[in-house]
Amino acid sequence: MIFLAFLLLAAMFATLFILIKGLVNMAQTTSQDLEGTGDGPSPRALKSQKLMQQRILFQAIAIAVIALILIMMSAKG
């Protein structure tokens, strides 16, 4: 159970860290990034997308750990 609590904290902090990185990346977006060059998404947009995917992954891990903890607690009575 202690391992799951540690895993949950790690997933939560990883989610927070990636969220902050994404916000910083978004704050550094310039008008040139928004206008684009017509050659596809800008490198900043690609980085933003990658950070969002990582955030969703860590959130899913945290939710799965919470569900596992709840299942274990309900099994104990």
DSSP file (Angstrom, degrees, kcal/mol; ACC not computed):
  #  RESIDUE AA STRUCTURE BP1 BP2  ACC     N-H-->O    O-->H-N    N-H-->O    O-->H-N    TCO  KAPPA ALPHA  PHI   PSI    X-CA   Y-CA   Z-CA
    1    1 A M     >        0   0    0      0, 0.0     4,-2.0     0, 0.0     5,-0.1   0.000 360.0 360.0 360.0 -37.3    0.0    0.0    0.0
    2    2 A I  H  >  +     0   0    0      1,-0.2     4,-2.4     2,-0.2     5,-0.2   0.889 360.0  54.7 -65.5 -37.9    2.9    2.4    0.8
    3    3 A F  H  > S+     0   0    0      1,-0.2     4,-2.6     2,-0.2    -1,-0.2   0.911 107.8  49.2 -60.3 -42.3    4.3    1.6   -2.7
    4    4 A L  H  > S+     0   0    0      2,-0.2     4,-2.5     1,-0.2    -1,-0.2   0.876 109.5  51.7 -66.1 -37.3    1.0    2.7   -4.3
    5    5 A A  H  X S+     0   0    0     -4,-2.0     4,-2.4     2,-0.2    -1,-0.2   0.918 111.7  46.9 -64.0 -42.9    0.9    5.9   -2.2
    6    6 A F  H  X S+     0   0    0     -4,-2.4     4,-2.5     2,-0.2    -2,-0.2   0.917 112.2  50.3 -64.0 -42.7    4.5    6.7   -3.4
    7    7 A L  H  X S+     0   0    0     -4,-2.6     4,-2.4     2,-0.2    -2,-0.2   0.885 110.0  51.1 -62.7 -39.1    3.6    5.9   -7.0
    8    8 A L  H  X S+     0   0    0     -4,-2.5     4,-2.4     2,-0.2    -2,-0.2   0.933 110.7  47.9 -64.3 -46.4    0.5    8.1   -6.7
    9    9 A L  H  X S+     0   0    0     -4,-2.4     4,-2.7     1,-0.2     5,-0.2   0.915 111.7  50.5 -60.7 -42.4    2.5   11.0   -5.4
   10   10 A A  H  X S+     0   0    0     -4,-2.5     4,-2.3     1,-0.2    -1,-0.2   0.915 111.6  47.5 -62.3 -43.0    5.1   10.5   -8.1
   11   11 A A  H  X S+     0   0    0     -4,-2.4     4,-2.1     2,-0.2    -1,-0.2   0.877 112.7  49.6 -65.9 -37.6    2.4   10.5  -10.8
   12   12 A M  H  X S+     0   0    0     -4,-2.4     4,-2.4     2,-0.2    -2,-0.2   0.923 112.9  45.4 -67.8 -44.1    0.8   13.6   -9.4
   13   13 A F  H  X S+     0   0    0     -4,-2.7     4,-2.7     2,-0.2    -2,-0.2   0.877 112.0  52.2 -67.8 -36.3    4.1   15.5   -9.2
   14   14 A A  H  X S+     0   0    0     -4,-2.3     4,-2.5    -5,-0.2     5,-0.2   0.906 109.8  49.9 -64.1 -40.6    5.0   14.4  -12.7
   15   15 A T  H  X S+     0   0    0     -4,-2.1     4,-2.4     2,-0.2    -2,-0.2   0.931 112.2  47.3 -61.8 -45.9    1.6   15.7  -13.9
   16   16 A L  H  X S+     0   0    0     -4,-2.4     4,-2.4     2,-0.2    -2,-0.2   0.914 111.9  50.4 -62.2 -43.7    2.2   19.0  -12.2
   17   17 A F  H  X S+     0   0    0     -4,-2.7     4,-2.3     1,-0.2    -2,-0.2   0.926 112.8  45.2 -61.3 -46.3    5.7   19.3  -13.6
   18   18 A I  H  X S+     0   0    0     -4,-2.5     4,-2.4     2,-0.2    -1,-0.2   0.877 111.2  54.4 -67.2 -36.8    4.6   18.6  -17.1
   19   19 A L  H  X S+     0   0    0     -4,-2.4     4,-2.3    -5,-0.2    -2,-0.2   0.924 109.7  46.8 -61.0 -44.9    1.6   21.0  -16.7
   20   20 A I  H  X S+     0   0    0     -4,-2.4     4,-2.5     2,-0.2     5,-0.2   0.910 110.9  51.9 -64.9 -42.2    4.0   23.8  -15.7
   21   21 A K  H  X S+     0   0    0     -4,-2.3     4,-2.4     1,-0.2    -1,-0.2   0.904 110.5  49.7 -59.8 -40.1    6.3   23.1  -18.6
   22   22 A G  H  X S+     0   0    0     -4,-2.4     4,-2.4     2,-0.2    -2,-0.2   0.889 110.1  49.6 -65.8 -39.8    3.4   23.3  -20.9
   23   23 A L  H  X S+     0   0    0     -4,-2.3     4,-2.4     2,-0.2    -2,-0.2   0.899 111.5  48.6 -66.2 -40.0    2.2   26.6  -19.5
   24   24 A V  H  X S+     0   0    0     -4,-2.5     4,-1.3     2,-0.2    -2,-0.2   0.914 111.6  50.3 -64.5 -42.2    5.7   28.0  -19.8
   25   25 A N  H  < S+     0   0    0     -4,-2.4     3,-0.3     1,-0.2    -2,-0.2   0.911 112.0  47.5 -61.5 -42.2    5.9   26.8  -23.4
   26   26 A M  H >< S+     0   0    0     -4,-2.4     3,-1.4     1,-0.2    -1,-0.2   0.878 108.3  54.8 -67.7 -37.2    2.5   28.4  -24.2
   27   27 A A  H 3< S+     0   0    0     -4,-2.4    -1,-0.2     1,-0.3    -2,-0.2   0.778 105.2  54.5 -66.8 -25.4    3.6   31.7  -22.5
   28   28 A Q  T 3< S+     0   0    0     -4,-1.3    -1,-0.3    -3,-0.3    -2,-0.2   0.393  79.5 124.3 -88.7   3.2    6.6   31.8  -24.8
   29   29 A T    <   -     0   0    0     -3,-1.4     2,-0.2    -4,-0.1    -3,-0.0  -0.447  47.4-155.9 -67.1 133.2    4.5   31.5  -28.0
   30   30 A T     >  -     0   0    0     -2,-0.2     4,-1.6     1,-0.1     3,-0.2  -0.582  30.4-107.9-103.7 168.9    5.2   34.3  -30.4
   31   31 A S  H  > S+     0   0    0      1,-0.2     4,-2.4     2,-0.2     5,-0.2   0.828 121.0  59.5 -65.3 -29.8    2.9   35.7  -33.1
   32   32 A Q  H  > S+     0   0    0      1,-0.2     4,-1.9     2,-0.2    -1,-0.2   0.877 103.4  51.3 -64.9 -37.5    5.3   34.1  -35.6
   33   33 A D  H  4 S+     0   0    0      1,-0.2     9,-0.3    -3,-0.2    -1,-0.2   0.891 112.4  46.8 -64.1 -38.9    4.5   30.7  -34.1
   34   34 A L  H  < S+     0   0    0     -4,-1.6    -2,-0.2     1,-0.2    -1,-0.2   0.871 112.3  48.0 -73.0 -37.5    0.8   31.4  -34.4
   35   35 A E  H  < S-     0   0    0     -4,-2.4    -1,-0.2    -5,-0.1    -2,-0.2   0.852  95.7-163.0 -73.2 -34.4    0.9   32.6  -38.0
   36   36 A G     <  -     0   0    0     -4,-1.9    -2,-0.1    -5,-0.2    -1,-0.1   0.048  27.8-104.8  74.2 171.7    3.0   29.7  -39.2
   37   37 A T        -     0   0    0      3,-0.5    -1,-0.2    -4,-0.1    -4,-0.0   0.366  50.7-106.7-115.1   0.0    5.0   29.4  -42.3
   38   38 A G  S    S+     0   0    0      2,-0.3    -2,-0.1    -3,-0.1    -3,-0.0   0.458  97.3 104.6  86.3  -0.2    2.7   27.1  -44.2
   39   39 A D  S    S-     0   0    0      1,-0.4    -3,-0.0     0, 0.0    -1,-0.0   0.037  94.9 -85.5-101.0  25.5    5.1   24.2  -43.8
   40   40 A G  S    S-     0   0    0      2,-0.0    -3,-0.5     0, 0.0    -1,-0.4  -0.557  80.9 -13.2 101.6-171.1    3.0   22.5  -41.1
   41   41 A P  S    S-     0   0    0      0, 0.0    -8,-0.0     0, 0.0    -5,-0.0  -0.301  72.9-110.1 -68.5 150.0    3.0   23.0  -37.3
   42   42 A S     >  -     0   0    0     -9,-0.3     4,-2.2     1,-0.1     5,-0.2  -0.321  28.2-109.1 -73.1 160.3    5.7   25.1  -35.7
   43   43 A P  H  > S+     0   0    0      0, 0.0     4,-2.3     0, 0.0     5,-0.2   0.866 121.5  54.2 -58.0 -35.3    8.3   23.4  -33.5
   44   44 A R  H  > S+     0   0    0      2,-0.2     4,-2.4     1,-0.2     5,-0.1   0.889 107.1  50.1 -66.7 -38.3    6.6   25.1  -30.5
   45   45 A A  H  > S+     0   0    0      2,-0.2     4,-2.2     1,-0.2    -1,-0.2   0.891 110.7  49.6 -66.4 -38.8    3.2   23.6  -31.4
   46   46 A L  H  X S+     0   0    0     -4,-2.2     4,-2.2     2,-0.2    -2,-0.2   0.902 111.3  48.9 -65.1 -40.8    4.8   20.2  -31.7
   47   47 A K  H  X S+     0   0    0     -4,-2.3     4,-2.5     2,-0.2    -2,-0.2   0.909 110.1  51.9 -64.7 -41.0    6.4   20.5  -28.3
   48   48 A S  H  X S+     0   0    0     -4,-2.4     4,-2.1     1,-0.2    -2,-0.2   0.905 109.8  49.0 -60.7 -42.6    3.1   21.7  -26.9
   49   49 A Q  H  X S+     0   0    0     -4,-2.2     4,-2.1     2,-0.2    -1,-0.2   0.902 110.8  50.1 -64.0 -41.7    1.4   18.6  -28.3
   50   50 A K  H  X S+     0   0    0     -4,-2.2     4,-2.1     1,-0.2    -2,-0.2   0.903 110.5  49.7 -64.4 -41.4    4.0   16.3  -26.9
   51   51 A L  H  X S+     0   0    0     -4,-2.5     4,-2.4     1,-0.2    -1,-0.2   0.884 109.3  52.2 -65.0 -38.0    3.7   17.9  -23.4
   52   52 A M  H  X S+     0   0    0     -4,-2.1     4,-2.4     2,-0.2    -2,-0.2   0.912 109.0  49.8 -64.2 -41.8    0.0   17.5  -23.5
   53   53 A Q  H  X S+     0   0    0     -4,-2.1     4,-2.0     1,-0.2    -2,-0.2   0.903 111.2  49.1 -63.7 -40.4    0.3   13.8  -24.4
   54   54 A Q  H  X S+     0   0    0     -4,-2.1     4,-2.4     2,-0.2    -2,-0.2   0.906 109.9  51.8 -64.7 -41.1    2.7   13.3  -21.5
   55   55 A R  H  X S+     0   0    0     -4,-2.4     4,-2.4     1,-0.2    -2,-0.2   0.920 109.7  49.0 -61.3 -44.4    0.4   15.1  -19.1
   56   56 A I  H  X S+     0   0    0     -4,-2.4     4,-2.4     1,-0.2    -1,-0.2   0.890 109.8  52.8 -63.4 -38.9   -2.5   12.9  -20.1
   57   57 A L  H  X S+     0   0    0     -4,-2.0     4,-2.1     2,-0.2    -2,-0.2   0.939 111.1  45.1 -61.4 -47.9   -0.4    9.8  -19.6
   58   58 A F  H  X S+     0   0    0     -4,-2.4     4,-2.3     1,-0.2    -2,-0.2   0.859 111.9  52.6 -67.7 -34.1    0.6   10.8  -16.1
   59   59 A Q  H  X S+     0   0    0     -4,-2.4     4,-2.5    -5,-0.2    -1,-0.2   0.915 108.8  50.4 -64.4 -41.6   -2.9   11.7  -15.3
   60   60 A A  H  X S+     0   0    0     -4,-2.4     4,-2.4     2,-0.2    -2,-0.2   0.899 109.7  50.3 -63.4 -40.2   -4.1    8.3  -16.5
   61   61 A I  H  X S+     0   0    0     -4,-2.1     4,-2.3     2,-0.2    -1,-0.2   0.928 110.8  49.5 -62.8 -44.4   -1.4    6.6  -14.3
   62   62 A A  H  X S+     0   0    0     -4,-2.3     4,-2.3     1,-0.2    -2,-0.2   0.909 111.8  48.1 -61.6 -42.8   -2.6    8.6  -11.3
   63   63 A I  H  X S+     0   0    0     -4,-2.5     4,-2.5     1,-0.2    -1,-0.2   0.901 111.1  50.8 -65.3 -40.6   -6.2    7.7  -11.9
   64   64 A A  H  X S+     0   0    0     -4,-2.4     4,-2.3     2,-0.2    -2,-0.2   0.898 110.6  48.9 -64.1 -40.0   -5.3    4.0  -12.3
   65   65 A V  H  X S+     0   0    0     -4,-2.3     4,-2.6     2,-0.2    -2,-0.2   0.906 110.5  51.0 -66.9 -41.0   -3.4    4.1   -9.0
   66   66 A I  H  X S+     0   0    0     -4,-2.3     4,-2.6     2,-0.2    -2,-0.2   0.928 110.6  49.2 -60.8 -44.4   -6.3    5.8   -7.2
   67   67 A A  H  X S+     0   0    0     -4,-2.5     4,-2.4     1,-0.2    -2,-0.2   0.908 111.2  49.8 -61.6 -41.4   -8.6    3.1   -8.6
   68   68 A L  H  X S+     0   0    0     -4,-2.3     4,-2.4     2,-0.2    -2,-0.2   0.902 110.6  49.5 -64.5 -41.4   -6.3    0.4   -7.4
   69   69 A I  H  X S+     0   0    0     -4,-2.6     4,-2.5     2,-0.2    -2,-0.2   0.924 111.6  49.3 -62.6 -44.5   -6.0    1.9   -3.9
   70   70 A L  H  X S+     0   0    0     -4,-2.6     4,-2.3     1,-0.2    -2,-0.2   0.899 110.8  49.8 -63.5 -40.2   -9.8    2.1   -3.7
   71   71 A I  H  X S+     0   0    0     -4,-2.4     4,-1.7     2,-0.2    -1,-0.2   0.925 112.2  47.6 -62.9 -44.7  -10.2   -1.5   -4.8
   72   72 A M  H  X S+     0   0    0     -4,-2.4     4,-1.2     1,-0.2    -2,-0.2   0.889 112.2  49.6 -64.7 -38.7   -7.7   -2.7   -2.2
   73   73 A M  H  X S+     0   0    0     -4,-2.5     4,-0.7     1,-0.2    -1,-0.2   0.876 110.8  49.1 -68.8 -37.1   -9.3   -0.6    0.5
   74   74 A S  H  < S+     0   0    0     -4,-2.3     3,-0.3     1,-0.2    -1,-0.2   0.818 107.2  55.9 -72.6 -28.1  -12.7   -2.0   -0.3
   75   75 A A  H  < S+     0   0    0     -4,-1.7    -1,-0.2     1,-0.2    -2,-0.2   0.813 100.9  58.9 -71.1 -29.5  -11.4   -5.5   -0.3
   76   76 A K  H  <        0   0    0     -4,-1.2    -1,-0.2    -5,-0.1    -2,-0.2   0.758 360.0 360.0 -71.9 -23.4  -10.1   -5.1    3.2
   77   77 A G     <        0   0    0     -4,-0.7    -3,-0.2    -3,-0.3    -2,-0.1   0.407 360.0 360.0 114.4 360.0  -13.6   -4.3    4.5
